[in-house]
């Protein structure tokens, strides 16, 4: 079987390679050589015209449109956005609705294909790209991080009358397209926690739960197992600093309630079980329902490629200026 994406070399490139008449200018910035800076233009071999012929960039002559399409099809939407800044041709290619359709169907796979198509036609004028940029969605290519601080009284010493300590801790959330998420409370920095936030490497202090997304509202629940199992119910609202970013989450409510040990199991959909519970409802008298009012700092999204360099890794004394935005 022959491939549908055969490599076709343009005639002018083939003749230029054969005659070795194409000369390229060597610059101090070698990455510019990829786009071809010519000393003189060369007419195609066999052309009767004496007008100098300006070839396109070598990468476009050597890489067929079919292969370029395949490369873009394997990129994430955010990498496509970066690729569209390279040149005009790439920008037009990236606007192909096929790329954005695949991204939308994967990003909102919990809604189902039929509902996604209905929303596409009713709200976004059948534009997949517009849907990607305008419709709220959870991001799965990084971590949502909430940085919280509080003051704790220290032990009085003879030199200090009223010592206090600034305690800093983080809430970490990683979402998955399947409707599951991982949650961790820790004082560890982002670069140390990122490697633990997956199902294969998750340990006892990383808990998994389920979530649902309706417009810009997220309902999530996670179970803390143990002698006195406790369920953590979280309500969030998505927003972004730029269109399509979805890089902020407001923490609307955080409620802990008790559950009976024979009522749920760690692998069960805890969100479906607690759906419809009141904020003051608990199923274990030993664990009262508590609606938390502290530690409600908004979540900031940190992509995986920025976990080593984000300012959230800085110590407390250098982070007092940080504002989520």
PAZAPA-4460 file (N, C-alpha, C; in steps of 0.05 Angstrom, whole numbers, plus 32768, in hexadecimal, padded with zeros to 4 digits):
% residues 325
    n_x    n_y    n_z   ca_x   ca_y   ca_z    c_x    c_y    c_z   seq   type   mol
   8011   7FE8   8000   8000   8000   8000   8012   8019   8000     1      X     A
   800C   802B   7FEE   801B   8044   7FED   8010   8058   8000     2      X     A
   8021   8069   800A   8018   807D   801D   800A   8094   800F     3      X     A
   7FF5   809F   801C   7FE7   80B6   8011   7FF7   80CF   8013     4      X     A
   800C   80CF   8023   801C   80E7   8028   8038   80E2   801C     5      X     A
   803A   80E0   8002   8054   80DC   7FF5   8064   80F5   7FF5     6      X     A
   807E   80F3   7FF6   8090   810A   7FF6   8094   8113   7FD9     7      X     A
   808B   812C   7FD2   808D   8137   7FB8   80A0   814F   7FB9     8      X     A
   80B6   814C   7FAA   80CA   8162   7FAA   80C3   8174   7F92     9      X     A
   80BF   818E   7F97   80BA   81A1   7F80   80D0   81A0   7F6C    10      X     A
   80C9   81A5   7F53   80DC   81A3   7F3D   80F3   81B7   7F40    11      X     A
   80EC   81D0   7F49   8101   81E3   7F4C   8116   81DB   7F62    12      X     A
   810C   81CE   7F77   811E   81C5   7F8C   8130   81AE   7F81    13      X     A
   8124   819C   7F72   8133   8185   7F68   8149   818F   7F55    14      X     A
   8142   81A2   7F44   8157   81AC   7F31   816C   81BC   7F40    15      X     A
   8164   81CA   7F54   8177   81DA   7F63   818B   81C8   7F72    16      X     A
   8181   81B2   7F7C   8193   819F   7F8A   81A5   8192   7F76    17      X     A
   819B   818C   7F5E   81AB   817E   7F4B   81C1   8190   7F40    18      X     A
   81BB   81A9   7F3A   81CF   81BB   7F2F   81DF   81CA   7F44    19      X     A
   81D6   81C8   7F5D   81E4   81D5   7F73   81E7   81F3   7F6E    20      X     A
   81D2   81FF   7F64   81D4   821B   7F5E   81C8   822D   7F74    21      X     A
   81BC   8220   7F88   81B0   822F   7F9E   81C5   8234   7FB3    22      X     A
   81C9   824D   7FBA   81DC   8255   7FCF   81CE   8262   7FE5    23      X     A
   81D5   825B   7FFE   81C8   8267   8015   81DB   8278   8025    24      X     A
   81D1   828D   8030   81E1   82A0   8040   81E4   8295   805C    25      X     A
   81FD   8293   8065   8203   8289   8080   8201   82A1   8094    26      X     A
   81F0   829F   80A8   81EC   82B5   80BB   81F6   82AD   80D6    27      X     A
   81F7   82C1   80E7   81FF   82BC   8103   81E9   82AE   8113    28      X     A
   81D1   82AE   8108   81BA   82A1   8115   81B2   8289   8104    29      X     A
   81BB   8271   810B   81B8   825A   80F8   819A   8253   80F5    30      X     A
   8189   8259   8108   816D   8251   8105   8160   8260   80ED    31      X     A
   816B   8277   80E5   8160   8285   80CF   8167   8277   80B4    32      X     A
   817C   8267   80B4   8182   8259   809C   816C   8246   8093    33      X     A
   815C   823D   80A6   8146   822B   80A0   8132   8237   808C    34      X     A
   8130   8251   808E   811C   825F   807D   8128   826B   8063    35      X     A
   8143   8266   805F   814F   826D   8046   8154   828A   8040    36      X     A
   816C   8293   8046   8175   82AE   803F   8188   82AA   8027    37      X     A
   817F   82B5   8010   818E   82B0   7FF8   81A0   82C8   7FF1    38      X     A
   81B7   82C1   7FE5   81C8   82D6   7FDA   81BD   82DF   7FBF    39      X     A
   81B5   82CC   7FAF   81A9   82D3   7F95   8193   82BF   7F8F    40      X     A
   817F   82C8   7F80   8169   82B6   7F79   8171   82A7   7F60    41      X     A
   8166   828E   7F5E   816D   827C   7F48   8153   8275   7F3A    42      X     A
   8152   8278   7F20   813A   8270   7F11   8139   8251   7F10    43      X     A
   8121   8246   7F0E   811E   8229   7F0D   812C   821E   7EF4    44      X     A
   8136   8206   7EF6   8145   81FA   7EE0   8131   81F5   7EC8    45      X     A
   813A   81FD   7EB1   8129   81FA   7E99   8117   8211   7E94    46      X     A
   8117   8225   7EA5   8105   823C   7EA1   8111   824F   7E8C    47      X     A
   8100   8259   7E7A   8109   826B   7E66   8109   8288   7E70    48      X     A
   80FE   828C   7E87   80FD   82A7   7E92   8117   82AF   7E9E    49      X     A
   811F   82C8   7E9A   8138   82D3   7EA6   8132   82E1   7EC0    50      X     A
   8119   82E2   7EC8   8111   82F0   7EE1   811A   82DE   7EF8    51      X     A
   8128   82E9   7F0C   8131   82D9   7F23   8119   82CD   7F31    52      X     A
   811C   82B4   7F38   8107   82A5   7F45   810D   82A3   7F63    53      X     A
   80FA   82AB   7F74   80FE   82AA   7F91   80F0   8291   7F9B    54      X     A
   80FF   827E   7FA5   80F4   8266   7FB0   80E8   826B   7FCB    55      X     A
   80D5   825B   7FD3   80CB   825D   7FEE   80DF   8252   8002    56      X     A
   80D9   8253   801C   80EB   8249   8030   80F1   822B   802C    57      X     A
   810A   8223   8031   8111   8206   802D   80FF   81F3   803D    58      X     A
   80F6   81FB   8055   80E6   81E9   8064   80CC   81E4   8056    59      X     A
   80C1   81F7   8047   80A8   81F3   8039   80AC   81E4   801F    60      X     A
   80C4   81E6   8014   80C9   81D7   7FFB   80CF   81B9   8001    61      X     A
   80DC   81B4   8018   80E3   8199   801F   80CD   818A   802E    62      X     A
   80BC   8199   803C   80A7   818C   804C   808C   8190   803E    63      X     A
   8081   817B   8032   8067   817E   8024   8051   8186   8038    64      X     A
   803C   8192   802C   8026   819B   803D   8019   8184   804C    65      X     A
   8019   816C   8040   800C   8155   804D   801B   814E   8067    66      X     A
   8036   814F   8066   8046   8148   807E   8044   815E   8092    67      X     A
   8043   8177   8089   803F   818E   809B   8024   818B   80AA    68      X     A
   8010   8182   809C   7FF6   817D   80A8   7FF8   8168   80BD    69      X     A
   8006   8152   80B7   8009   813D   80CB   8018   8146   80E4    70      X     A
   802C   8157   80E1   803B   8162   80F8   8028   8173   8109    71      X     A
   8019   8184   80FD   8007   8195   810C   7FF1   8185   8119    72      X     A
   7FE8   816F   810D   7FD3   815F   8118   7FDB   8152   8132    73      X     A
   7FF5   814F   8137   8000   8143   814F   8008   8157   8165    74      X     A
   8003   8171   815F   800A   8186   8173   7FF2   818C   8185    75      X     A
   7FF8   8195   819C   7FE3   819F   81AE   7FD9   81BA   81A4    76      X     A
   7FC1   81C2   81AC   7FB6   81DC   81A2   7FC8   81F3   81AA    77      X     A
   7FD5   81F2   81C1   7FE7   8208   81C9   8000   8209   81B9    78      X     A
   800A   81F1   81B0   8021   81F0   819E   8019   81FA   8182    79      X     A
   8000   81F5   817A   7FF7   81FF   8161   7FF7   821D   8161    80      X     A
   7FEF   8229   8178   7FEF   8246   817A   800A   8252   8177    81      X     A
   801E   8244   8182   803A   824D   817F   8044   824A   8163    82      X     A
   803C   8233   8156   8044   822E   813B   8039   8243   8127    83      X     A
   8021   824D   812D   8014   8260   811B   8023   827B   811B    84      X     A
   8035   827F   812E   8045   8298   812F   805F   8296   811E    85      X     A
   8064   827E   8113   807E   827B   8104   807D   828A   80E9    86      X     A
   8068   8285   80DA   8066   8292   80BF   8049   8292   80B7    87      X     A
   8044   829F   80A0   8029   82A3   8097   801D   8288   808E    88      X     A
   802D   8278   8080   8023   825E   8077   801A   824D   808E    89      X     A
   802A   824B   80A3   8023   823B   80BA   800A   8245   80C7    90      X     A
   8008   8260   80C8   7FF0   826C   80D4   7FD7   8263   80C5    91      X     A
   7FD8   8264   80AB   7FC0   825B   809B   7FBB   823D   809E    92      X     A
   7FD1   822E   809F   7FCD   8211   80A2   7FC1   820A   80BD    93      X     A
   7FCA   8217   80D2   7FC0   8212   80ED   7FA2   8218   80F0    94      X     A
   7F98   822A   80DF   7F7C   8230   80E0   7F69   821A   80D5    95      X     A
   7F75   8205   80CB   7F65   81EF   80C2   7F53   81E5   80D8    96      X     A
   7F38   81E3   80D4   7F26   81DB   80EA   7F2A   81BF   80F4    97      X     A
   7F38   81AE   80E5   7F3C   8192   80EE   7F4C   8192   8108    98      X     A
   7F60   81A3   810A   7F71   81A3   8122   7F60   81AB   813B    99      X     A
   7F4F   81BF   8137   7F3F   81CA   814E   7F28   81B7   8154   100      X     A
   7F1E   81A9   8140   7F08   8196   8146   7F13   8180   8158   101      X     A
   7F2A   8175   8151   7F35   8160   8162   7F3B   816A   817E   102      X     A
   7F45   8182   8181   7F4B   818D   819B   7F31   8191   81AB   103      X     A
   7F1C   819B   819E   7F03   819F   81AD   7EF6   8185   81B5   104      X     A
   7EF5   8171   81A4   7EE9   8158   81AB   7EF8   814A   81C1   105      X     A
   7F13   814E   81C3   7F22   8142   81D8   7F1F   8153   81F2   106      X     A
   7F1F   816D   81EF   7F1D   817E   8207   7F02   817C   8215   107      X     A
   7EEC   8177   8206   7ED2   8174   8212   7EC6   8159   820C   108      X     A
   7ED6   8144   820F   7ECD   8129   8209   7EB8   8120   821D   109      X     A
   7EB7   812C   8235   7EA2   8125   8248   7E87   812D   823E   110      X     A
   7E85   8141   822E   7E6B   814A   8223   7E61   8138   820D   111      X     A
   7E72   8129   8200   7E6A   8118   81EA   7E6B   8127   81D0   112      X     A
   7E6F   8118   81BA   7E72   8124   81A0   7E59   8132   8197   113      X     A
   7E42   8126   819C   7E28   8131   8192   7E23   814C   819F   114      X     A
   7E27   814E   81BA   7E22   8167   81C8   7E36   817C   81BF   115      X     A
   7E4F   8174   81BA   7E63   8187   81B1   7E5C   8193   8196   116      X     A
   7E51   8183   8184   7E49   818D   8169   7E31   819F   816C   117      X     A
   7E1F   8199   817E   7E08   81AB   8182   7E10   81C6   818D   118      X     A
   7E23   81C6   81A0   7E2D   81DF   81AC   7E3C   81EE   8197   119      X     A
   7E4C   81E0   8186   7E5B   81ED   8171   7E49   81FD   815E   120      X     A
   7E33   81F2   8156   7E21   81FF   8143   7E10   8215   8150   121      X     A
   7E09   8211   8169   7DF6   8224   8175   7E04   823C   8181   122      X     A
   7E1D   8239   818A   7E2B   824F   8199   7E43   825A   818A   123      X     A
   7E50   824A   8179   7E6A   8253   816E   7E6B   8254   8150   124      X     A
   7E54   8254   8143   7E53   8258   8126   7E62   8242   8117   125      X     A
   7E62   822A   8121   7E6F   8213   8114   7E8E   8217   8111   126      X     A
   7E99   8228   8122   7EB6   822C   8121   7EC3   821E   8139   127      X     A
   7ED2   8209   8133   7EE0   81FA   8149   7EF4   820B   8157   128      X     A
   7F02   821C   8148   7F17   822D   8154   7F0A   8241   8167   129      X     A
   7EF4   824D   815F   7EE6   825F   8170   7EDC   8251   8189   130      X     A
   7ED3   8239   8186   7EC9   8229   819D   7EE0   8224   81B1   131      X     A
   7EF8   821E   81A6   7F0F   8218   81B7   7F17   8231   81C7   132      X     A
   7F16   8248   81BA   7F1F   8260   81C7   7F0A   826C   81DA   133      X     A
   7EF0   8267   81D6   7EDB   8274   81E5   7ECE   8262   81FA   134      X     A
   7ECD   8248   81F6   7EBE   8237   8208   7ED0   822F   8220   135      X     A
   7EC7   8232   8238   7ED7   822B   8250   7EDD   820D   8250   136      X     A
   7EF6   8207   8258   7EFE   81EB   8259   7F15   81E9   826E   137      X     A
   7F18   81D1   8279   7F2E   81CC   828B   7F47   81C5   827A   138      X     A
   7F5E   81CE   8283   7F76   81C8   8275   7F83   81AF   8281   139      X     A
   7F8E   819E   8270   7F9A   8185   8279   7FB7   8183   8274   140      X     A
   7FC3   8199   826B   7FE0   8199   8264   7FF1   81A5   827A   141      X     A
   7FE7   81A5   8293   7FF6   81B0   82A9   7FE7   81AD   82C3   142      X     A
   7FEE   81BD   82D7   7FE2   81BC   82F1   7FD5   81D7   82F8   143      X     A
   7FBF   81D6   8306   7FB3   81EE   8312   7FBD   81EF   832F   144      X     A
   7FC8   8206   8336   7FD6   8209   8350   7FC9   8221   835F   145      X     A
   7FC2   821C   8378   7FB8   8231   838A   7FCC   8234   83A0   146      X     A
   7FD8   824C   83A3   7FEB   8252   83B8   7FDD   8260   83CF   147      X     A
   7FDF   8255   83E7   7FD2   8260   83FF   7FE6   8264   8415   148      X     A
   7FE2   8279   8424   7FF4   827F   843B   7FE3   8285   8453   149      X     A
   7FEE   8280   846B   7FE1   8288   8484   7FF7   828D   8499   150      X     A
   7FF0   829B   84AE   8004   82A1   84C3   7FFE   828F   84DB   151      X     A
   8014   8283   84E4   8012   8271   84FB   8023   827C   8512   152      X     A
   8018   827C   852A   8027   8287   8541   803E   8274   8548   153      X     A
   8055   827F   854E   806C   826F   8555   8070   826E   8573   154      X     A
   8085   8261   857B   808C   825E   8597   809A   8277   85A1   155      X     A
   8091   8283   85B6   809C   829C   85C1   80B8   8297   85CB   156      X     A
   80CB   82A8   85C4   80E6   82A7   85CD   80ED   82C0   85DD   157      X     A
   8103   82C0   85EA   810A   82D7   85FA   8111   82F0   85EA   158      X     A
   8119   82EC   85D0   811F   8303   85BF   8107   830D   85B0   159      X     A
   80F4   82FC   85AA   80DD   8303   859A   80C4   8300   85AA   160      X     A
   80B4   8314   85AB   809C   8313   85BC   8086   8302   85AF   161      X     A
   807F   8308   8596   8069   82FA   8589   8072   82F0   856E   162      X     A
   8081   82DA   856D   808A   82D0   8553   8073   82C3   8543   163      X     A
   8075   82C6   8529   8062   82BA   8517   8071   82AE   84FF   164      X     A
   8063   829B   84F2   806E   828D   84DB   805B   8290   84C4   165      X     A
   8065   8295   84AC   8054   8295   8494   8056   827A   8487   166      X     A
   803F   826C   8487   803D   8251   847C   8032   8253   8460   167      X     A
   803F   8245   844E   8036   8245   8432   8030   8228   8429   168      X     A
   8019   8224   841D   8013   820A   8413   8004   820D   83F8   169      X     A
   8002   81F7   83E9   7FF7   81F8   83CE   7FE1   81E3   83CB   170      X     A
   7FCD   81E9   83BB   7FBA   81D5   83B2   7FC0   81D0   8395   171      X     A
   7FC3   81B7   838E   7FCA   81AF   8372   7FB3   819F   8367   172      X     A
   7FAB   81A5   834E   7F96   8196   8340   7FA0   8191   8324   173      X     A
   7F9E   8178   831B   7FA3   8171   82FF   7F8B   8163   82F4   174      X     A
   7F80   816E   82DF   7F68   8162   82D2   7F70   8150   82BB   175      X     A
   7F5F   813C   82B6   7F62   812A   829F   7F49   812B   828E   176      X     A
   7F4B   8127   8273   7F34   8129   8262   7F1E   8114   8269   177      X     A
   7F25   80FF   8276   7F12   80E9   827C   7EFE   80F1   8292   178      X     A
   7F01   8107   829F   7EEF   810F   82B5   7EFB   810A   82D0   179      X     A
   7F14   8102   82D2   7F21   80FD   82EB   7F36   8113   82F0   180      X     A
   7F3E   8116   8309   7F52   812A   8310   7F62   8120   8328   181      X     A
   7F79   812C   832C   7F8A   8126   8343   7F8C   813F   8354   182      X     A
   7F8C   813B   836E   7F8C   8152   8381   7FA1   814D   8396   183      X     A
   7FB0   8163   839D   7FC5   8160   83B2   7FC7   817A   83C1   184      X     A
   7FC9   8178   83DB   7FCF   818E   83ED   7FEB   818A   83F7   185      X     A
   7FFD   819E   83F3   8019   819A   83FA   8026   81B5   83FD   186      X     A
   803C   81B6   840C   804E   81CD   840D   8064   81CB   83F9   187      X     A
   8066   81B5   83EA   807B   81B1   83D6   8077   81C4   83BF   188      X     A
   808C   81CA   83B1   808B   81DC   839A   8080   81CE   8382   189      X     A
   8079   81DE   836E   806C   81D3   8356   807F   81BF   8348   190      X     A
   8098   81C6   8345   80AB   81B4   8337   80AE   8199   8344   191      X     A
   80A9   8197   835E   80AB   817D   836C   8091   816E   836B   192      X     A
   807B   817B   8368   8061   816E   8369   8059   8165   834D   193      X     A
   8062   8173   8338   8059   816D   831D   805E   8150   8316   194      X     A
   8075   8145   831E   807C   8129   8317   806B   8115   8326   195      X     A
   805D   811D   833B   804C   810B   834A   802F   810B   8341   196      X     A
   8027   811E   8330   800B   8122   8329   8004   8112   8311   197      X     A
   8006   80F8   8313   7FFC   80E5   82FF   7FF4   80CB   830D   198      X     A
   7FE4   80BC   8300   7FD8   80A4   830D   7FED   808E   8311   199      X     A
   8002   808E   8302   8017   8079   8306   8029   8080   831D   200      X     A
   802F   8099   8321   8042   80A1   8335   8035   80AC   834E   201      X     A
   801A   80AE   834E   800C   80BA   8365   8010   80A9   837E   202      X     A
   8014   80B7   8395   8018   80AA   83AE   8001   80AE   83C1   203      X     A
   8005   80A8   83DA   7FEF   80A9   83ED   7FE4   80C5   83F1   204      X     A
   7FF4   80D9   83ED   7FEB   80F5   83F2   7FE1   8102   83D8   205      X     A
   7FDD   80F3   83C2   7FD1   80FD   83AA   7FB7   80EE   83A6   206      X     A
   7FA0   80FC   83A6   7F86   80F0   83A5   7F79   80F5   838A   207      X     A
   7F6A   80E1   8381   7F5C   80E3   8368   7F3E   80E6   836C   208      X     A
   7F31   80F5   835A   7F15   80F9   835C   7F09   80FD   8340   209      X     A
   7EF0   8106   833F   7EE2   810A   8326   7ED7   8126   8325   210      X     A
   7ED3   8130   830C   7EC9   814B   8309   7EB6   814C   82F1   211      X     A
   7EA6   8161   82F1   7E94   8167   82DA   7E97   8185   82D4   212      X     A
   7E93   818C   82BA   7E95   81A7   82B1   7E7B   81AF   82A4   213      X     A
   7E6F   81C5   82AD   7E57   81D0   82A2   7E5B   81EE   829E   214      X     A
   7E5D   81F6   8284   7E65   8212   827E   7E80   8218   828A   215      X     A
   7E81   822B   829C   7E9B   8231   82A9   7E9C   8227   82C6   216      X     A
   7E89   8217   82CE   7E88   820C   82EA   7E92   81F0   82EB   217      X     A
   7EA2   81EA   82FF   7EAD   81CF   8303   7EA4   81C5   831E   218      X     A
   7E99   81AD   831E   7E92   819F   8336   7EA5   8187   8339   219      X     A
   7EB2   8185   834F   7EC6   8170   8353   7EC3   8165   836F   220      X     A
   7ECB   814C   8372   7ECA   813E   838C   7EE1   812A   838D   221      X     A
   7EED   8129   83A5   7F03   8116   83AA   7F00   810A   83C5   222      X     A
   7F07   80F0   83C8   7F04   80E2   83E1   7F1E   80DF   83EF   223      X     A
   7F1F   80E6   8409   7F35   80E0   841A   7F2F   80C7   8429   224      X     A
   7F3C   80B0   8422   7F36   8097   8430   7F44   8097   844B   225      X     A
   7F3E   8082   845A   7F49   807F   8475   7F35   8075   8489   226      X     A
   7F3B   8077   84A3   7F29   806F   84B8   7F0F   807F   84B8   227      X     A
   7F12   8099   84B1   7EFB   80AB   84B0   7EFA   80B7   8494   228      X     A
   7EEF   80A9   8480   7EF0   80B3   8464   7EE1   80CE   8462   229      X     A
   7EEE   80DF   8453   7EE3   80FA   844F   7EE3   8101   8432   230      X     A
   7ECE   810E   8429   7ECB   8116   840D   7ECF   8134   840C   231      X     A
   7EDF   813D   83F9   7EE5   8159   83F4   7ED5   8161   83DB   232      X     A
   7EC3   8174   83DE   7EB3   817E   83C7   7EBD   819A   83C0   233      X     A
   7EC2   819D   83A6   7ECE   81B6   839C   7EBD   81C1   8386   234      X     A
   7EB8   81DB   8388   7EAA   81EA   8372   7EBD   81FF   8368   235      X     A
   7EC1   8200   834E   7ED4   8212   8341   7EC7   8220   832A   236      X     A
   7ED2   8237   8322   7ECA   8245   830B   7EE2   824C   82FA   237      X     A
   7EE1   8245   82E0   7EF7   824A   82CE   7EF6   8266   82C3   238      X     A
   7F0E   8271   82BE   7F11   828A   82B0   7F2D   828B   82A5   239      X     A
   7F32   82A0   8295   7F4C   82A2   8288   7F55   82BE   8286   240      X     A
   7F6F   82C2   8286   7F7A   82DD   8283   7F7A   82E7   8266   241      X     A
   7F79   82D4   8253   7F76   82DA   8237   7F62   82C6   822B   242      X     A
   7F56   82CC   8214   7F42   82B9   8208   7F4F   829E   8203   243      X     A
   7F41   828A   820D   7F4A   826E   8209   7F5F   8265   821C   244      X     A
   7F68   8276   822F   7F7D   826E   8241   7F74   825A   8256   245      X     A
   7F5D   8260   8262   7F52   824F   8278   7F67   8249   828D   246      X     A
   7F76   825D   8294   7F8D   8259   82A6   7F88   8263   82C2   247      X     A
   7F6F   8268   82CA   7F68   826F   82E5   7F4F   825F   82ED   248      X     A
   7F4D   8259   8307   7F35   824D   8312   7F2F   825A   832D   249      X     A
   7F17   8264   832F   7F0E   826F   8349   7F03   8258   835A   250      X     A
   7F0B   8257   8373   7F02   8243   8386   7EE8   824E   8393   251      X     A
   7ED1   8244   838B   7EB8   824E   8394   7EB1   8242   83B0   252      X     A
   7EB5   8229   83B3   7EAE   821C   83CD   7EBF   8203   83D1   253      X     A
   7EC5   81FD   83EA   7ED5   81E6   83F2   7EC9   81DA   840B   254      X     A
   7EBD   81C3   8408   7EAD   81B7   841E   7EB8   819B   8423   255      X     A
   7EBC   8194   843C   7EC3   8179   8444   7EAC   816D   8453   256      X     A
   7EA6   8154   844E   7E90   8145   845B   7E98   8129   8460   257      X     A
   7E8C   811D   8474   7E92   8101   847B   7E81   80EE   846B   258      X     A
   7E8B   80D7   8465   7E7D   80C1   8457   7E82   80A7   8467   259      X     A
   7E6F   8095   8464   7E72   807B   8470   7E86   806A   8461   260      X     A
   7E96   805B   846F   7EAB   804B   8462   7E9F   8036   844F   261      X     A
   7E87   802D   8454   7E7B   8019   8442   7E6A   8026   842C   262      X     A
   7E6B   8040   842B   7E5B   804E   8417   7E69   8051   83FC   263      X     A
   7E83   8055   83FC   7E92   8059   83E4   7EAC   804A   83E4   264      X     A
   7EB8   8048   83CD   7ED2   803C   83CA   7EE4   8050   83BB   265      X     A
   7EFE   804E   83BD   7F10   8062   83B0   7F0C   8063   8392   266      X     A
   7F04   804D   8385   7F01   804C   8368   7EE5   8055   835F   267      X     A
   7ED3   805A   8371   7EB8   8061   8369   7EB7   807F   8363   268      X     A
   7EA3   8086   8352   7E9E   80A2   834A   7E92   80B0   8362   269      X     A
   7EA4   80BD   8372   7E9B   80CA   838B   7E89   80E2   8384   270      X     A
   7E8E   80EF   836D   7E7F   8106   8366   7E61   80FF   8361   271      X     A
   7E5D   80E9   8355   7E41   80E0   8350   7E33   80DA   836A   272      X     A
   7E41   80D1   837E   7E35   80CA   8398   7E2D   80E3   83A8   273      X     A
   7E3E   80F7   83A8   7E39   810F   83B8   7E29   8124   83A9   274      X     A
   7E22   811E   8390   7E12   8131   8380   7DF7   8136   838E   275      X     A
   7DF1   814F   8392   7DD8   8156   83A0   7DDA   815A   83BE   276      X     A
   7DF2   8154   83C9   7DF6   8159   83E6   7DF5   8177   83EC   277      X     A
   7DEB   817D   8403   7DEC   8199   840D   7E07   819E   8419   278      X     A
   7E0E   81B8   841C   7E28   81BF   8426   7E2D   81B5   8443   279      X     A
   7E17   81B3   8452   7E19   81AB   846E   7E12   818D   8472   280      X     A
   7E12   817E   845C   7E0A   8162   845E   7E22   8150   8462   281      X     A
   7E20   813D   8475   7E35   8129   847A   7E28   810F   8480   282      X     A
   7E35   80F9   8479   7E2A   80DE   847D   7E3A   80D0   8493   283      X     A
   7E4A   80DF   84A1   7E59   80D3   84B8   7E59   80E8   84CE   284      X     A
   7E4B   80E2   84E4   7E49   80F5   84FA   7E64   80FD   8506   285      X     A
   7E78   80EB   8504   7E92   80F2   850F   7EA2   8106   84FE   286      X     A
   7E99   810A   84E5   7EA6   811D   84D3   7E92   8131   84CA   287      X     A
   7E8F   8148   84D7   7E7B   815C   84CF   7E83   8169   84B5   288      X     A
   7E6E   8174   84A8   7E73   8183   848F   7E7E   819E   8496   289      X     A
   7E93   81A6   8488   7EA1   81BF   848C   7EA3   81CE   8472   290      X     A
   7E9A   81E6   8470   7E9D   81F7   8459   7EB5   820A   845E   291      X     A
   7ECB   8205   8450   7EE4   8214   8456   7EE3   8230   844A   292      X     A
   7EEC   8243   8459   7EED   825F   8450   7F0A   8269   844B   293      X     A
   7F1D   825A   8454   7F39   8262   8451   7F46   8250   843B   294      X     A
   7F5D   825A   8431   7F6A   824B   841C   7F5B   824A   8402   295      X     A
   7F4E   8261   83FB   7F3D   8262   83E4   7F4A   8273   83CD   296      X     A
   7F64   8273   83CD   7F73   8282   83B8   7F6D   8276   839C   297      X     A
   7F69   8286   8388   7F64   827B   836D   7F7B   826A   8363   298      X     A
   7F74   8257   8352   7F88   8245   8346   7F94   8253   832D   299      X     A
   7FAE   824F   832A   7FBD   8258   8313   7FC6   8240   8303   300      X     A
   7FC4   8241   82E9   7FCC   822A   82D9   7FEA   822C   82D2   301      X     A
   7FF8   8216   82D6   8015   8214   82CF   8019   81FD   82BC   302      X     A
   8020   8203   82A2   8025   81ED   828F   803D   81DC   8298   303      X     A
   803D   81C4   828F   8053   81B2   8297   806E   81BC   828F   304      X     A
   8070   81CA   8278   808A   81D3   8270   8094   81EB   827F   305      X     A
   8083   81F5   8292   808B   820C   82A2   808E   8206   82C0   306      X     A
   808B   81EC   82C7   808B   81E6   82E4   80A6   81EB   82F1   307      X     A
   80BC   81EB   82E1   80D6   81EF   82ED   80DC   820D   82F0   308      X     A
   80CF   821E   82E0   80D6   823A   82E0   80C1   824C   82EB   309      X     A
   80A9   8242   82F3   8094   8253   82FD   809C   8261   8317   310      X     A
   8091   8279   831B   8097   8288   8333   808B   827B   834C   311      X     A
   8079   8268   8348   806E   825A   835F   8083   8249   836E   312      X     A
   809A   8245   8362   80AF   8236   836F   80C0   8247   8382   313      X     A
   80BC   8261   8381   80CB   8273   8392   80C4   8270   83B0   314      X     A
   80D6   8276   83C2   80D0   8274   83DF   80BB   8289   83E7   315      X     A
   80B1   8286   83FF   809B   8297   8409   80A3   82B4   8409   316      X     A
   80BB   82BB   8412   80C3   82D7   8414   80C5   82E5   83F9   317      X     A
   80C7   82D6   83E4   80C8   82E2   83C9   80AE   82DF   83BA   318      X     A
   809A   82D4   83C7   8081   82CF   83B9   806A   82E1   83C4   319      X     A
   8070   82F3   83D6   805B   8304   83E2   804E   8316   83CD   320      X     A
   805D   831B   83B7   8052   832D   83A2   803F   831E   838F   321      X     A
   803F   8304   8390   8031   82F4   837C   8013   82F8   837E   322      X     A
   8006   82FF   8367   7FE9   8302   8366   7FDF   82F1   834F   323      X     A
   7FCB   82DF   8353   7FC3   82CD   833E   7FB9   82DC   8325   324      X     A
   7FAA   82F3   8328   7FA0   8301   8311   7F86   82F7   8307   325      X     A
***
